[in-house]
């Protein structure tokens, strides 16, 4: 009886080790997949960083240009409003 219990305990211990090994291998496979994905993401971030590196030295000039453009578009807007008002008056006269 003692021999039977010893053998069964040994088999249960061996089965436990096999199940643990299989579980650890599955975890390792998942972590390897995650590592590959993270390395691709890191490569993309490095590419974005290198592509956008020249931007900061040009932003001052770009902001100045956009400010000037905004002022010019404001003038165009006021001219278009004035033209729209005149066309409304002309349209009112023509409709009568």
Biopython code that builds the backbone (N, CA, C, O; Angstrom):
import numpy as np
from Bio.PDB.StructureBuilder import StructureBuilder

atoms = [
    (1, "UNK", "N", (0.810, -1.196, 0.000)),
    (1, "UNK", "CA", (0.000, 0.000, 0.000)),
    (1, "UNK", "C", (0.851, 1.257, 0.000)),
    (1, "UNK", "O", (0.561, 2.215, -0.716)),
    (2, "UNK", "N", (1.894, 1.247, 0.800)),
    (2, "UNK", "CA", (2.781, 2.405, 0.869)),
    (2, "UNK", "C", (3.460, 2.605, -0.485)),
    (2, "UNK", "O", (3.635, 3.737, -0.936)),
    (3, "UNK", "N", (3.839, 1.510, -1.126)),
    (3, "UNK", "CA", (4.486, 1.606, -2.436)),
    (3, "UNK", "C", (3.532, 2.192, -3.460)),
    (3, "UNK", "O", (3.938, 3.011, -4.284)),
    (4, "UNK", "N", (2.285, 1.790, -3.421)),
    (4, "UNK", "CA", (1.287, 2.316, -4.349)),
    (4, "UNK", "C", (1.088, 3.816, -4.134)),
    (4, "UNK", "O", (1.039, 4.571, -5.105)),
    (5, "UNK", "N", (0.975, 4.251, -2.910)),
    (5, "UNK", "CA", (0.812, 5.671, -2.611)),
    (5, "UNK", "C", (2.047, 6.470, -3.022)),
    (5, "UNK", "O", (1.926, 7.603, -3.487)),
    (6, "UNK", "N", (3.209, 5.899, -2.858)),
    (6, "UNK", "CA", (4.451, 6.567, -3.259)),
    (6, "UNK", "C", (4.501, 6.737, -4.770)),
    (6, "UNK", "O", (4.877, 7.797, -5.271)),
    (7, "UNK", "N", (4.124, 5.697, -5.489)),
    (7, "UNK", "CA", (4.113, 5.759, -6.959)),
    (7, "UNK", "C", (3.089, 6.779, -7.426)),
    (7, "UNK", "O", (3.378, 7.577, -8.317)),
    (8, "UNK", "N", (1.893, 6.769, -6.840)),
    (8, "UNK", "CA", (0.864, 7.732, -7.223)),
    (8, "UNK", "C", (1.307, 9.170, -6.900)),
    (8, "UNK", "O", (1.052, 10.085, -7.683)),
    (9, "UNK", "N", (1.950, 9.365, -5.782)),
    (9, "UNK", "CA", (2.457, 10.698, -5.437)),
    (9, "UNK", "C", (3.532, 11.138, -6.425)),
    (9, "UNK", "O", (3.585, 12.303, -6.822)),
    (10, "UNK", "N", (4.377, 10.207, -6.814)),
    (10, "UNK", "CA", (5.413, 10.521, -7.807)),
    (10, "UNK", "C", (4.802, 10.889, -9.150)),
    (10, "UNK", "O", (5.240, 11.831, -9.810)),
    (11, "UNK", "N", (3.774, 10.124, -9.548)),
    (11, "UNK", "CA", (3.100, 10.427, -10.809)),
    (11, "UNK", "C", (2.387, 11.777, -10.747)),
    (11, "UNK", "O", (2.416, 12.547, -11.708)),
    (12, "UNK", "N", (1.755, 12.055, -9.624)),
    (12, "UNK", "CA", (1.077, 13.346, -9.468)),
    (12, "UNK", "C", (2.097, 14.484, -9.517)),
    (12, "UNK", "O", (1.839, 15.517, -10.135)),
    (13, "UNK", "N", (3.246, 14.307, -8.877)),
    (13, "UNK", "CA", (4.301, 15.330, -8.920)),
    (13, "UNK", "C", (4.833, 15.528, -10.330)),
    (13, "UNK", "O", (5.070, 16.658, -10.756)),
    (14, "UNK", "N", (5.024, 14.413, -11.063)),
    (14, "UNK", "CA", (5.502, 14.503, -12.441)),
    (14, "UNK", "C", (4.469, 15.193, -13.313)),
    (14, "UNK", "O", (4.818, 16.012, -14.163)),
    (15, "UNK", "N", (3.194, 14.868, -13.109)),
    (15, "UNK", "CA", (2.128, 15.504, -13.878)),
    (15, "UNK", "C", (2.076, 17.003, -13.582)),
    (15, "UNK", "O", (1.882, 17.814, -14.487)),
    (16, "UNK", "N", (2.248, 17.360, -12.321)),
    (16, "UNK", "CA", (2.278, 18.776, -11.949)),
    (16, "UNK", "C", (3.417, 19.502, -12.664)),
    (16, "UNK", "O", (3.230, 20.607, -13.173)),
    (17, "UNK", "N", (4.585, 18.886, -12.700)),
    (17, "UNK", "CA", (5.730, 19.496, -13.384)),
    (17, "UNK", "C", (5.467, 19.651, -14.881)),
    (17, "UNK", "O", (5.842, 20.663, -15.473)),
    (18, "UNK", "N", (4.827, 18.657, -15.495)),
    (18, "UNK", "CA", (4.515, 18.734, -16.925)),
    (18, "UNK", "C", (3.526, 19.864, -17.182)),
    (18, "UNK", "O", (3.705, 20.641, -18.120)),
    (19, "UNK", "N", (2.490, 19.964, -16.362)),
    (19, "UNK", "CA", (1.490, 21.022, -16.537)),
    (19, "UNK", "C", (2.135, 22.390, -16.350)),
    (19, "UNK", "O", (1.853, 23.316, -17.111)),
    (20, "UNK", "N", (3.001, 22.526, -15.340)),
    (20, "UNK", "CA", (3.710, 23.790, -15.135)),
    (20, "UNK", "C", (4.603, 24.128, -16.321)),
    (20, "UNK", "O", (4.663, 25.284, -16.741)),
    (21, "UNK", "N", (5.288, 23.144, -16.858)),
    (21, "UNK", "CA", (6.170, 23.389, -18.002)),
    (21, "UNK", "C", (5.367, 23.837, -19.221)),
    (21, "UNK", "O", (5.769, 24.761, -19.927)),
    (22, "UNK", "N", (4.237, 23.184, -19.467)),
    (22, "UNK", "CA", (3.393, 23.563, -20.607)),
    (22, "UNK", "C", (2.864, 24.985, -20.417)),
    (22, "UNK", "O", (2.868, 25.783, -21.353)),
    (23, "UNK", "N", (2.415, 25.292, -19.217)),
    (23, "UNK", "CA", (1.914, 26.646, -18.943)),
    (23, "UNK", "C", (2.996, 27.701, -19.120)),
    (23, "UNK", "O", (2.753, 28.763, -19.694)),
    (24, "UNK", "N", (4.189, 27.402, -18.626)),
    (24, "UNK", "CA", (5.285, 28.355, -18.782)),
    (24, "UNK", "C", (5.691, 28.525, -20.241)),
    (24, "UNK", "O", (6.059, 29.626, -20.650)),
    (25, "UNK", "N", (5.631, 27.472, -21.020)),
    (25, "UNK", "CA", (5.945, 27.583, -22.446)),
    (25, "UNK", "C", (4.907, 28.431, -23.169)),
    (25, "UNK", "O", (5.253, 29.204, -24.063)),
    (26, "UNK", "N", (3.645, 28.293, -22.793)),
    (26, "UNK", "CA", (2.601, 29.121, -23.416)),
    (26, "UNK", "C", (2.790, 30.591, -23.048)),
    (26, "UNK", "O", (2.608, 31.474, -23.886)),
    (27, "UNK", "N", (3.149, 30.846, -21.808)),
    (27, "UNK", "CA", (3.417, 32.225, -21.385)),
    (27, "UNK", "C", (4.610, 32.783, -22.141)),
    (27, "UNK", "O", (4.591, 33.935, -22.573)),
    (28, "UNK", "N", (5.661, 31.961, -22.306)),
    (28, "UNK", "CA", (6.855, 32.411, -23.040)),
    (28, "UNK", "C", (6.502, 32.755, -24.483)),
    (28, "UNK", "O", (6.991, 33.747, -25.022)),
    (29, "UNK", "N", (5.658, 31.942, -25.106)),
    (29, "UNK", "CA", (5.254, 32.200, -26.493)),
    (29, "UNK", "C", (4.477, 33.519, -26.591)),
    (29, "UNK", "O", (4.683, 34.295, -27.524)),
    (30, "UNK", "N", (3.589, 33.767, -25.633)),
    (30, "UNK", "CA", (2.819, 35.020, -25.639)),
    (30, "UNK", "C", (3.738, 36.221, -25.419)),
    (30, "UNK", "O", (3.586, 37.248, -26.080)),
    (31, "UNK", "N", (4.677, 36.096, -24.505)),
    (31, "UNK", "CA", (5.605, 37.199, -24.252)),
    (31, "UNK", "C", (6.510, 37.476, -25.457)),
    (31, "UNK", "O", (6.853, 38.626, -25.728)),
    (32, "UNK", "N", (6.887, 36.433, -26.166)),
    (32, "UNK", "CA", (7.701, 36.618, -27.381)),
    (32, "UNK", "C", (6.911, 37.389, -28.434)),
    (32, "UNK", "O", (7.453, 38.272, -29.100)),
    (33, "UNK", "N", (5.647, 37.059, -28.582)),
    (33, "UNK", "CA", (4.793, 37.772, -29.531)),
    (33, "UNK", "C", (4.643, 39.237, -29.133)),
    (33, "UNK", "O", (4.686, 40.126, -29.984)),
    (34, "UNK", "N", (4.470, 39.481, -27.845)),
    (34, "UNK", "CA", (4.354, 40.855, -27.358)),
    (34, "UNK", "C", (5.646, 41.624, -27.612)),
    (34, "UNK", "O", (5.610, 42.789, -28.008)),
    (35, "UNK", "N", (6.792, 40.972, -27.384)),
    (35, "UNK", "CA", (8.083, 41.622, -27.611)),
    (35, "UNK", "C", (8.241, 42.017, -29.077)),
    (35, "UNK", "O", (8.746, 43.100, -29.375)),
    (36, "UNK", "N", (7.818, 41.156, -29.985)),
    (36, "UNK", "CA", (7.908, 41.476, -31.412)),
    (36, "UNK", "C", (7.033, 42.680, -31.750)),
    (36, "UNK", "O", (7.444, 43.561, -32.505)),
    (37, "UNK", "N", (5.829, 42.714, -31.189)),
    (37, "UNK", "CA", (4.928, 43.851, -31.442)),
    (37, "UNK", "C", (5.517, 45.138, -30.876)),
    (37, "UNK", "O", (5.479, 46.181, -31.529)),
    (38, "UNK", "N", (6.054, 45.067, -29.675)),
    (38, "UNK", "CA", (6.647, 46.256, -29.058)),
    (38, "UNK", "C", (7.870, 46.747, -29.827)),
    (38, "UNK", "O", (8.110, 47.951, -29.908)),
    (39, "UNK", "N", (8.637, 45.825, -30.386)),
    (39, "UNK", "CA", (9.801, 46.267, -31.167)),
    (39, "UNK", "C", (9.355, 46.967, -32.447)),
    (39, "UNK", "O", (10.008, 47.913, -32.887)),
    (40, "UNK", "N", (8.257, 46.521, -33.049)),
    (40, "UNK", "CA", (7.733, 47.202, -34.236)),
    (40, "UNK", "C", (7.210, 48.587, -33.869)),
    (40, "UNK", "O", (7.412, 49.548, -34.612)),
    (41, "UNK", "N", (6.544, 48.687, -32.735)),
    (41, "UNK", "CA", (6.049, 49.993, -32.288)),
    (41, "UNK", "C", (7.214, 50.931, -32.009)),
    (41, "UNK", "O", (7.176, 52.101, -32.390)),
    (42, "UNK", "N", (8.248, 50.424, -31.346)),
    (42, "UNK", "CA", (9.418, 51.249, -31.045)),
    (42, "UNK", "C", (10.092, 51.719, -32.327)),
    (42, "UNK", "O", (10.549, 52.859, -32.403)),
    (43, "UNK", "N", (10.158, 50.857, -33.332)),
    (43, "UNK", "CA", (10.750, 51.248, -34.605)),
    (43, "UNK", "C", (9.926, 52.366, -35.251)),
    (43, "UNK", "O", (10.485, 53.311, -35.808)),
    (44, "UNK", "N", (8.602, 52.256, -35.176)),
    (44, "UNK", "CA", (7.746, 53.305, -35.728)),
    (44, "UNK", "C", (7.907, 54.622, -35.000)),
    (44, "UNK", "O", (7.923, 55.681, -35.627)),
    (45, "UNK", "N", (8.028, 54.569, -33.675)),
    (45, "UNK", "CA", (8.212, 55.799, -32.894)),
    (45, "UNK", "C", (9.548, 56.445, -33.237)),
    (45, "UNK", "O", (9.634, 57.668, -33.355)),
    (46, "UNK", "N", (10.588, 55.636, -33.399)),
    (46, "UNK", "CA", (11.898, 56.196, -33.792)),
    (46, "UNK", "C", (11.823, 56.834, -35.175)),
    (46, "UNK", "O", (12.441, 57.872, -35.413)),
    (47, "UNK", "N", (11.069, 56.219, -36.092)),
    (47, "UNK", "CA", (10.921, 56.797, -37.429)),
    (47, "UNK", "C", (10.186, 58.128, -37.360)),
    (47, "UNK", "O", (10.570, 59.083, -38.036)),
    (48, "UNK", "N", (9.139, 58.200, -36.553)),
    (48, "UNK", "CA", (8.406, 59.459, -36.397)),
    (48, "UNK", "C", (9.310, 60.520, -35.791)),
    (48, "UNK", "O", (9.289, 61.676, -36.212)),
    (49, "UNK", "N", (10.099, 60.127, -34.805)),
    (49, "UNK", "CA", (11.009, 61.068, -34.157)),
    (49, "UNK", "C", (12.024, 61.628, -35.149)),
    (49, "UNK", "O", (12.288, 62.830, -35.156)),
    (50, "UNK", "N", (12.583, 60.774, -35.972)),
    (50, "UNK", "CA", (13.581, 61.258, -36.928)),
    (50, "UNK", "C", (12.945, 62.095, -38.039)),
    (50, "UNK", "O", (13.561, 63.037, -38.538)),
    (51, "UNK", "N", (11.708, 61.753, -38.427)),
    (51, "UNK", "CA", (11.039, 62.517, -39.478)),
    (51, "UNK", "C", (10.591, 63.896, -38.996)),
    (51, "UNK", "O", (10.564, 64.847, -39.776)),
    (52, "UNK", "N", (10.245, 64.006, -37.726)),
    (52, "UNK", "CA", (9.754, 65.285, -37.212)),
    (52, "UNK", "C", (10.840, 66.108, -36.524)),
    (52, "UNK", "O", (10.551, 67.187, -36.005)),
    (53, "UNK", "N", (12.072, 65.627, -36.511)),
    (53, "UNK", "CA", (13.160, 66.346, -35.842)),
    (53, "UNK", "C", (13.391, 67.753, -36.414)),
    (53, "UNK", "O", (13.681, 68.659, -35.632)),
    (54, "UNK", "N", (13.281, 67.989, -37.729)),
    (54, "UNK", "CA", (13.532, 69.340, -38.253)),
    (54, "UNK", "C", (12.417, 70.349, -37.950)),
    (54, "UNK", "O", (12.620, 71.548, -38.140)),
    (55, "UNK", "N", (11.268, 69.906, -37.494)),
    (55, "UNK", "CA", (10.138, 70.822, -37.300)),
    (55, "UNK", "C", (10.395, 71.955, -36.306)),
    (55, "UNK", "O", (10.064, 73.098, -36.622)),
    (56, "UNK", "N", (10.962, 71.709, -35.130)),
    (56, "UNK", "CA", (11.076, 72.797, -34.155)),
    (56, "UNK", "C", (11.821, 74.029, -34.661)),
    (56, "UNK", "O", (11.468, 75.149, -34.292)),
    (57, "UNK", "N", (12.840, 73.848, -35.493)),
    (57, "UNK", "CA", (13.585, 75.026, -35.960)),
    (57, "UNK", "C", (12.808, 75.827, -37.005)),
    (57, "UNK", "O", (13.172, 76.967, -37.294)),
    (58, "UNK", "N", (11.754, 75.257, -37.573)),
    (58, "UNK", "CA", (10.966, 75.965, -38.580)),
    (58, "UNK", "C", (9.635, 76.471, -38.044)),
    (58, "UNK", "O", (8.915, 77.179, -38.747)),
    (59, "UNK", "N", (9.301, 76.118, -36.813)),
    (59, "UNK", "CA", (7.990, 76.479, -36.285)),
    (59, "UNK", "C", (7.815, 77.987, -36.100)),
    (59, "UNK", "O", (6.718, 78.508, -36.300)),
    (60, "UNK", "N", (8.882, 78.690, -35.721)),
    (60, "UNK", "CA", (8.770, 80.143, -35.549)),
    (60, "UNK", "C", (8.378, 80.827, -36.847)),
    (60, "UNK", "O", (7.475, 81.663, -36.877)),
    (61, "UNK", "N", (9.065, 80.464, -37.912)),
    (61, "UNK", "CA", (8.754, 81.054, -39.214)),
    (61, "UNK", "C", (7.361, 80.653, -39.678)),
    (61, "UNK", "O", (6.635, 81.463, -40.256)),
    (62, "UNK", "N", (6.988, 79.396, -39.424)),
    (62, "UNK", "CA", (5.662, 78.931, -39.810)),
    (62, "UNK", "C", (4.582, 79.696, -39.054)),
    (62, "UNK", "O", (3.569, 80.077, -39.639)),
    (63, "UNK", "N", (4.790, 79.924, -37.752)),
    (63, "UNK", "CA", (3.815, 80.682, -36.972)),
    (63, "UNK", "C", (3.688, 82.112, -37.490)),
    (63, "UNK", "O", (2.580, 82.641, -37.582)),
    (64, "UNK", "N", (4.814, 82.742, -37.828)),
    (64, "UNK", "CA", (4.768, 84.101, -38.376)),
    (64, "UNK", "C", (3.995, 84.130, -39.688)),
    (64, "UNK", "O", (3.172, 85.017, -39.915)),
    (65, "UNK", "N", (4.266, 83.156, -40.546)),
    (65, "UNK", "CA", (3.588, 83.087, -41.837)),
    (65, "UNK", "C", (2.086, 82.883, -41.652)),
    (65, "UNK", "O", (1.278, 83.521, -42.326)),
    (66, "UNK", "N", (1.721, 81.991, -40.735)),
    (66, "UNK", "CA", (0.299, 81.742, -40.509)),
    (66, "UNK", "C", (-0.394, 82.955, -39.888)),
    (66, "UNK", "O", (-1.562, 83.213, -40.182)),
    (67, "UNK", "N", (0.306, 83.696, -39.039)),
    (67, "UNK", "CA", (-0.267, 84.913, -38.473)),
    (67, "UNK", "C", (-0.522, 85.943, -39.565)),
    (67, "UNK", "O", (-1.577, 86.577, -39.594)),
    (68, "UNK", "N", (0.446, 86.106, -40.461)),
    (68, "UNK", "CA", (0.278, 87.027, -41.580)),
    (68, "UNK", "C", (-0.872, 86.577, -42.476)),
    (68, "UNK", "O", (-1.682, 87.390, -42.921)),
    (69, "UNK", "N", (-0.931, 85.294, -42.728)),
    (69, "UNK", "CA", (-2.008, 84.744, -43.553)),
    (69, "UNK", "C", (-3.361, 84.971, -42.889)),
    (69, "UNK", "O", (-4.338, 85.302, -43.561)),
    (70, "UNK", "N", (-3.418, 84.795, -41.576)),
    (70, "UNK", "CA", (-4.665, 85.027, -40.855)),
    (70, "UNK", "C", (-5.126, 86.468, -40.988)),
    (70, "UNK", "O", (-6.315, 86.731, -41.172)),
    (71, "UNK", "N", (-4.182, 87.404, -40.894)),
    (71, "UNK", "CA", (-4.537, 88.810, -41.085)),
    (71, "UNK", "C", (-5.057, 89.076, -42.483)),
    (71, "UNK", "O", (-6.047, 89.786, -42.660)),
    (72, "UNK", "N", (-4.399, 88.512, -43.464)),
    (72, "UNK", "CA", (-4.845, 88.685, -44.849)),
    (72, "UNK", "C", (-6.216, 88.075, -45.080)),
    (72, "UNK", "O", (-7.039, 88.650, -45.791)),
    (73, "UNK", "N", (-6.466, 86.923, -44.491)),
    (73, "UNK", "CA", (-7.776, 86.291, -44.655)),
    (73, "UNK", "C", (-8.859, 87.090, -43.944)),
    (73, "UNK", "O", (-10.013, 87.099, -44.375)),
    (74, "UNK", "N", (-8.491, 87.761, -42.856)),
    (74, "UNK", "CA", (-9.454, 88.642, -42.197)),
    (74, "UNK", "C", (-9.861, 89.782, -43.106)),
    (74, "UNK", "O", (-11.034, 90.150, -43.161)),
    (75, "UNK", "N", (-8.895, 90.345, -43.821)),
    (75, "UNK", "CA", (-9.190, 91.418, -44.774)),
    (75, "UNK", "C", (-10.081, 90.905, -45.903)),
    (75, "UNK", "O", (-11.043, 91.567, -46.292)),
    (76, "UNK", "N", (-9.758, 89.730, -46.422)),
    (76, "UNK", "CA", (-10.570, 89.133, -47.478)),
    (76, "UNK", "C", (-11.991, 88.911, -46.964)),
    (76, "UNK", "O", (-12.954, 89.148, -47.693)),
    (77, "UNK", "N", (-12.129, 88.461, -45.726)),
    (77, "UNK", "CA", (-13.440, 88.226, -45.141)),
    (77, "UNK", "C", (-14.251, 89.521, -45.079)),
    (77, "UNK", "O", (-15.431, 89.537, -45.430)),
    (78, "UNK", "N", (-13.621, 90.596, -44.635)),
    (78, "UNK", "CA", (-14.356, 91.865, -44.554)),
    (78, "UNK", "C", (-14.766, 92.354, -45.946)),
    (78, "UNK", "O", (-15.862, 92.891, -46.110)),
    (79, "UNK", "N", (-13.900, 92.174, -46.950)),
    (79, "UNK", "CA", (-14.247, 92.566, -48.322)),
    (79, "UNK", "C", (-15.414, 91.725, -48.849)),
    (79, "UNK", "O", (-16.317, 92.241, -49.508)),
    (80, "UNK", "N", (-15.380, 90.417, -48.547)),
    (80, "UNK", "CA", (-16.463, 89.553, -49.014)),
    (80, "UNK", "C", (-17.778, 89.880, -48.318)),
    (80, "UNK", "O", (-18.839, 89.796, -48.936)),
    (81, "UNK", "N", (-17.722, 90.254, -47.037)),
    (81, "UNK", "CA", (-18.944, 90.661, -46.342)),
    (81, "UNK", "C", (-19.525, 91.921, -46.966)),
    (81, "UNK", "O", (-20.734, 92.029, -47.170)),
    (82, "UNK", "N", (-18.637, 92.881, -47.269)),
    (82, "UNK", "CA", (-19.105, 94.120, -47.884)),
    (82, "UNK", "C", (-19.715, 93.836, -49.251)),
    (82, "UNK", "O", (-20.757, 94.392, -49.598)),
    (83, "UNK", "N", (-19.069, 92.976, -50.024)),
    (83, "UNK", "CA", (-19.609, 92.630, -51.341)),
    (83, "UNK", "C", (-20.938, 91.912, -51.198)),
    (83, "UNK", "O", (-21.850, 92.147, -51.991)),
    (84, "UNK", "N", (-21.068, 91.039, -50.201)),
    (84, "UNK", "CA", (-22.320, 90.329, -49.973)),
    (84, "UNK", "C", (-23.445, 91.277, -49.615)),
    (84, "UNK", "O", (-24.572, 91.111, -50.082)),
    (85, "UNK", "N", (-23.148, 92.283, -48.781)),
    (85, "UNK", "CA", (-24.166, 93.267, -48.423)),
    (85, "UNK", "C", (-24.616, 94.062, -49.640)),
    (85, "UNK", "O", (-25.809, 94.313, -49.812)),
    (86, "UNK", "N", (-23.669, 94.461, -50.487)),
    (86, "UNK", "CA", (-24.017, 95.209, -51.698)),
    (86, "UNK", "C", (-24.843, 94.352, -52.640)),
    (86, "UNK", "O", (-25.795, 94.831, -53.256)),
    (87, "UNK", "N", (-24.468, 93.061, -52.752)),
    (87, "UNK", "CA", (-25.238, 92.176, -53.627)),
    (87, "UNK", "C", (-26.646, 91.943, -53.085)),
    (87, "UNK", "O", (-27.588, 91.788, -53.862)),
    (88, "UNK", "N", (-26.798, 91.918, -51.767)),
    (88, "UNK", "CA", (-28.131, 91.798, -51.166)),
    (88, "UNK", "C", (-28.992, 92.997, -51.553)),
    (88, "UNK", "O", (-30.162, 92.855, -51.907)),
    (89, "UNK", "N", (-28.383, 94.182, -51.476)),
    (89, "UNK", "CA", (-29.138, 95.396, -51.841)),
    (89, "UNK", "C", (-29.526, 95.378, -53.312)),
    (89, "UNK", "O", (-30.650, 95.724, -53.675)),
    (90, "UNK", "N", (-28.577, 94.968, -54.156)),
    (90, "UNK", "CA", (-28.871, 94.901, -55.588)),
    (90, "UNK", "C", (-29.936, 93.842, -55.843)),
    (90, "UNK", "O", (-30.844, 94.066, -56.643)),
    (91, "UNK", "N", (-29.841, 92.698, -55.180)),
    (91, "UNK", "CA", (-30.842, 91.647, -55.354)),
    (91, "UNK", "C", (-32.210, 92.112, -54.899)),
    (91, "UNK", "O", (-33.217, 91.755, -55.511)),
    (92, "UNK", "N", (-32.266, 92.897, -53.845)),
    (92, "UNK", "CA", (-33.544, 93.428, -53.376)),
    (92, "UNK", "C", (-34.164, 94.353, -54.395)),
    (92, "UNK", "O", (-35.375, 94.314, -54.608)),
    (93, "UNK", "N", (-33.358, 95.186, -55.030)),
    (93, "UNK", "CA", (-33.871, 96.112, -56.054)),
    (93, "UNK", "C", (-34.330, 95.332, -57.265)),
    (93, "UNK", "O", (-35.370, 95.654, -57.841)),
    (94, "UNK", "N", (-33.585, 94.310, -57.672)),
    (94, "UNK", "CA", (-33.929, 93.533, -58.880)),
    (94, "UNK", "C", (-35.191, 92.702, -58.662)),
    (94, "UNK", "O", (-35.919, 92.448, -59.621)),
    (95, "UNK", "N", (-35.473, 92.273, -57.434)),
    (95, "UNK", "CA", (-36.638, 91.448, -57.169)),
    (95, "UNK", "C", (-37.931, 92.253, -57.213)),
    (95, "UNK", "O", (-39.000, 91.682, -57.431)),
    (96, "UNK", "N", (-37.858, 93.560, -57.011)),
    (96, "UNK", "CA", (-39.065, 94.407, -56.983)),
    (96, "UNK", "C", (-39.629, 94.593, -58.325)),
    (96, "UNK", "O", (-40.641, 95.276, -58.479)),
]
sb = StructureBuilder()
sb.init_structure("model")
sb.init_model(0)
sb.init_chain("A")
sb.init_seg("    ")
for serial, (resi, resn, name, xyz) in enumerate(atoms, 1):
    if name == "N":
        sb.init_residue(resn, " ", resi, " ")
    sb.init_atom(name, np.array(xyz, "f"), 0.0, 1.0, " ", f" {name:<3s}", serial, name[0])
structure = sb.get_structure()
